[in-house]
Amino acid sequence: MEDKILEEAMIGVVAKLKIAPGKEAEFEEVAKDLMAKVKANEAGTTTYQLYKSKKEADTYIFMEEYASEDALKAHGKTDYFAAAGAKLGPCLAGAPEIDYYDIVE
């Protein structure tokens, strides 16, 4: 029973991305398209929003919230996520830093 409860708990994700010089506009265009597709197609994704740092112009984060582990896994398997990843990769100045969080209620 406890495993089932853990599976159904909300999951937070913060993905921190450093963008290569001159690639910010291209990155934002692809990221905005990805956000629109996630919001339109993924009922289990309750938050999927890109933010730009006020202190570091080359730094962005995606703040994400998923209804369950299954919703998180489903997000990563979508065709549009894979397509966006292929376009976003060349915009990055390094590997993304991704942290996962459990909801506190």
N, C-alpha and C positions, 0 to 999 in steps of 0.2 A: 504493500500500500504506500509506504513512504517513497519508493522509487517513482510511482505514478504521480505523486504530489510534486516531486522535484521536476519531473518531465514537464509538468504543466505550469511551472513558475515562470514569470516574466523574466526575460534575459535582456540586459542592456549591453550595448557594444559601442565603444568609442574607437574609431579608426582615425589616427593622426597621419596626415600626409604632407610631405614637403614637396613643393612643386619646383621644377627646373626653371631657371630664369627665362622669361619671355613666353612661358607656356601656360600662364594663368588663365587667359581668356579661353584657350582651347580646352583646358581642364574643366573650367566652369560650364562651358557649353555641353560637354559630354556628361558631366555630373548632374546638371539640371535635367537632361533628358532621362537619365537613369532614375532620378528621384521621381519624376512624373510617372514612369512605368511602374516603379515599385508601389507608389501610392495608388495607382489605378488597378493593380493586379494582385496585390498581396494583402488579403484581409488579416493575416496573422502578423503583419508588420505594422505596429501601431505608431511608430515614429521612424522616419528616415529623412534626416535633414542635414544639409551641409552648412557649415559655419566657417567663416574666414577669420583668422586671428587679427585682433586689433594691434597687437605688438609686433608680429612677424608676418610681413606681407606674403611670404612664400609658404605659409602654414595654414592648413585647413583641417577640420575634423568633420567626420560624419558621426552624428549622434543617432543611434539606432535602438529601437526597442521592439522585441519580438514576444508574442504571446506564449511561445513555447520553444523548446529545442527543435521540434519538428518544423516550426515556421522559420527558424533560423537556417536549418538545413535546406529547406525548400527554396529560400531566397538565393542561396549560393549555387543552386542547380538551374536557375532560370537561364534561358538563352540570352536575354537582354543583359543580365549581369555579366555573363562571359564576354559578350560583345563589347560592353562598356569597359571591362577590364583590359581588353586588348587595345582599346583606344586610349585609356587612361595611363597605362604603363609607360609609354614614351614621354608622358608629361611629368613623371615623378623624378625627384632628385635622390631617391633612395627607397628602400623597402618601407611600406607602411608599418606603423606601430599600432597593433590591434589589441585592445584590452576588453575583457568580458566581465560583466557584473551581474550579480544576483540582486533582485529587487528586495528592498527592505520595506515591509508594511507593518 
